[in-house]
């Protein structure tokens, strides 16, 4: 049975350093679960959105043709994905490079971009080089909506049945690879739509930077 990322983070201590714990939940989507209503369109996503089918054994989503391929293998430090200017624009004042295991305990290069003044939040960026973005469509207790970010196909992922978790964008950057950007609020202060808009903005900025690194 497939294990999927559960979008319900909290700050914890592990090996002497703080990180965002991504809890895993096993099981298929319950029959009769309904999909979220897509949020308002914004500058980084298309107005036309489709809800991806869940509970299937194989991903069936079809992404649009990429503006260019962005290979993530070989990038060891995910903190290079946002420049200092971009971090300032997003309100970030700390960047911590650390492995993240958003897919079945497989650690990949990650960076926690944090805002340490209120409202507290972080952008979690993971460079996944061994699993494509379509992974998120095939099962798990998730709501998945197809999006487009800066011309790249993407899946918006939230935990089904709640608007209190974070919101993530899995961007199709290359065959079998994805840029995974999550916006994680620490406490209240953001609606689900705002979380998803922020995740999309962070993903768009990261895409811009990644295209300059190759």
WOKAQUI-V596373 format. One line per field, one symbol per residue. ss: DSSP state (a for helix, b for strand, c for the rest). phi: phi as a letter, one per 40 degrees, with the letter a starting at -180 (. if undefined). A space follows every 50 residues. Layout:
BEGIN
ss=???
phi=???
END
This chain:
BEGIN
ss=ccbbbbbbbbbbbbccbbbbbbbbbbcccccccccccccccccccccccb bccccccccccccccccccccccccccaaaaccaaaaaaacccbbbbccb bbbccbbbcbbbbbbcccccbbbbbbbbccccaaaaaccccbbbbbbbbc cbbbbbbbbcccccccbbbbbbbbccbbbbbbbbbccccccaaaaaaaaa aaaaaaaaaaaaac
phi=.cbbcbcacacbbafgbcaccccbbchccccgcbcccdcccbcbbcccbb cccbgccbcbcbccccdacbcccgccbccccbccccccccgcbabbcacb bcbfgccbdbabcbbbbcccaabbbbbbbbacccdccbhhcbcbbcbbbf gccabcbbccgabbccbbbbbcbadgbacbbbbbcbgchbccccdccccc cccccccdcccccb
END
